[in-house]
């Protein structure tokens, strides 16, 4: 990864987890770290020293991590003026990844950056003692699935961990004259005359089509699949609890994309069960 990994440094305790995760990733990829802390465009001059204190603390933390690993990590710390979310989106044009700590008080920041960034965005929750293994990726019928799967495969290869592809489905109500032979019916009609249709075969076929190129190109990667009748966000969150990382796809950029970020992406990013990376 030649582009830098950009980390948002704020007064939130979540910054510690973001910096530590980003430092480990930078070490693994040989990437440069760029720490950004913002101060108001107008206001108390004490704001700049506060940002400087935050950056100095995280630079010291990275130095400790580098010493422990016995390697050098290239770090730049920069104070910027203005809205941090907007500045992170601007910085993303030349970045390999943006890294944010998960803080319920900063949901707006994460949503703005994820919807507007030109690169992948990682949201990092607090560490726990869970022994984690596996790279989970959500698969649906959207155009971003291919990018999400490609990113997830690279992660699985680098980590030497299984790729866990997941697809959720819920019964779809359809008129009786569109259900064919009835083989996929899983219940009786509702008052409107609509029959619940089993979409499990469709979801299973969707996963197999997405994974066919992966199996051909990376026979060394262990591939697991999960197809379940449930809400997609719930399935991904459940799988992410024991995973090293969760990969989700996002659509488009800008204000409209932010409005339509999607219930699945919003749910897993607002309350991540593991480090979660949004790609497009």
N, C-alpha and C positions, 0 to 999 in steps of 0.2 A: 504494500500500500504506500504509494508515493505521496498522496495527499495527506494533509494533517488530520488528526483526530481533534475536533474542537469540543471543549468541555465548558459548560456553563457553570460559573462559580458564583454562588449566591450565599446569603446568610443562613439558608436552610441547612439543617443537619444532613439532608440527603446529598449535599455536595460531596461529602466524604466518600460515600459509596460510589458516586459517579466517577470521581477522580481515581479511586483505587481500581475500579473496573477498567477505566480508560487507560491507565498506566500499564496494566497487565496486557491489555490488547496491543498497545503501542509497542511493548517489548516483544510480543509474539510476532508482530508484523513489521518491526523495524520502522515504525512510523513516528513522525514528530507529533508532539502534543502542543496544542494551543489552548491556554486557559484564558477565558474571557470573563471579566467582571465589569459591570456597568455602574455608572454614576449618573445622576440627573444632569440634563443639559443646563439647567438653571437651578440654583439652590445653594444650600450651605456648603462651604468649601470643605467641611469635614467629611463630605461624602467621598472625596477622592482618597484621603487617608484610610477610610474604612475599606474601600475596594482594594487598596494596596495591602492592608493587613490580611484580608481574605486570600489574596493571591500569594503572599509570602508564606502563609501557613500551608497552602496546598503545594507550593513548590518544595517546601521542606518535606512534606509527606511523600512526594514523588522521589525525592533524593533518597529517602529511607527505603522505599520499595526497590529502587535501582540498586542500592547497596546490598540489600538482601538477596537480590537476584544475581548480583555480580555482573551487571551490565550497565551501559550508559543509556539514558533516555533523554532525547533532545526535547527540551521544554522551552516554550516562549509564553510569558505571562503578559497580558495586555489589558489595560483599563480603557474602556470605551464609554462614550457619552451617548445617552439616549435610551430608547426602549430596547431591552435585552432581546426580546423575541424577534423584533425586526432586524436587529443587528446579527443575530444568529442565522437568520434566513439569508441575509446578504453574504455572510461568511461561508455559508454552505456551498456557494457556487464553486469554490476552489477546495472544498474539503472532501475527505473520504467518508467521514461520519461525524454527526453531531451527537454528543452524549449529555443527557440530562438526568439529574437525580429525581427519583419519584417523591413528590410532596403533594398531598391532597390540596394544599393551599395554592399550588402552582399548576393546576390543571389547565388553566387558560394559556399559560406559557407553553406547555407541552403540545396542546392542540394546535396552537398557532404555528409552532416550529414544524411539527409533523406535516401539517397541511401545506406549508409553504416551502419547505426545504428542497434543495436540488439533489440531496444525497440521502443516504440512510440515516435514520435517527434512532438512537438507543435510549430507552427509559429504564433506569436502574433502581430497583427497590433495595431496601435495607437487606444486609446479609443475614443469613440464618445458618443453622447447623445442618441443614438438609444435605445429604450426599446426592449430588445432582449428576445426571448423565442423560445425554440425548439432545438432539436438535429438533424441536417441534416446528412444523410449518402447516399453516392453514391453507386448504385447497378448496376453491370454489370455481364458479364458471366465469369469473371476471378476467379481464385482460392482464391484470397484475400478477396472476398466479404464476406465470412463467418466470417472472423476475424474482418472486418470493422463493420459488423452488430452487432456482439457480443460486441464489444467495445462501439458502439453507444447505445445499449440497457442499458448497465451498466451506461452510462452517463445519459440517460433519467430517469432511476430509481433513481439515486442519486439526480438528480436535481428536480425530480418531474415535468418534462416537456414532451411535446409530442415528439415522434420519427417521423421524417419526412423522409421517404424513397423515393429517386428520381432515375428515370431511363430515359435516353434520347434515342431517336432513330432518324435516318435519313433514307429516302427511299433508298432501296438497288436496284441497277440495276441488272436485271436478264434476261436471254434469255427467250423468249416466251414459249419454250417447257418445262421450269422448273417452270412455274407459276401456273400449275394446272388448276383449274376451272376459274381462273382470279378474284376470289373474293377479293384478296388483291391488285389488280392493282389499282394505283391511277393516271394513266396518260398514254399517248401514248408512243410508242417506240421512242428511240432516233435514230440518224443516224446509229448507230452500231447495231440496232435491239434489244436493251436492254430495258426492261420495268421497271419503278419504282414500287417497291413493298412496301406496307404498313406494317411496322414492329411493329406498336403499340400493337397488340395482343401479340406478342412475348415479348416485353418489359414489358407489364402488367403481363404476366405469370411469367416472371423472378422475378419480385418484389414479387408476391404472394408466390412463392416457397421459396424465401429467408426469408419471414416474417412468414411463417406458424409456425416454431418452436417458434418464438417470441410471437405470439398471444397465443400459447398454454401455454408457461411457464410464461408469464407476462400479464395476462388479465387486470391488473390494469393500464397498460401503454396505453395511447392514441396513436394510430398509424395513421398517415396520409400518403398518397401516392401521388406522382406526376409523371405522365408519359407524356412526351411532345416531340413533333417533333422539336428538336433543337440540338445544340451542347451541349455535356455533361458538359463541363466546364462552359458554359454560364448558363445552368440550375442550377448547383450547386452554382455558384456565386450569381445568383439572389436570390435563397432561403437563402443563407448564410447572406445576408444583414440584415435580421431581426432575425437571429438565434443566440442562445447562443454559438454554436460551430458547426463546420463542420468536419465530419470524412471521410477520404478517404483512400483507400487501396493502398499500393505500392508493387512492385514486387522485390524480391531478394535483394542481397547485393553486394557491390563492384563496380569496375569500369564499368563492363558491365551493371549492373543495373542502374548506374548513366547515362550511355549513353542512355538507354532505359527507363528512368524514366517515360516517357509517357506524351503526350500532356495535358491530363486532370490534372494529378497530378502537372505537371509543372506550368500550368496556375493558378490553385487555390492557390498554394503555393507561387508563385512569386508575386501575388497580392491578398492576402487574404482579403475577405470582412468581416470576423469574425475570432476569434481564430480557427485555422485549425490544426487538428491532423492527422498525417499520421501514419497508422498502417500496420503491415504485419503479 
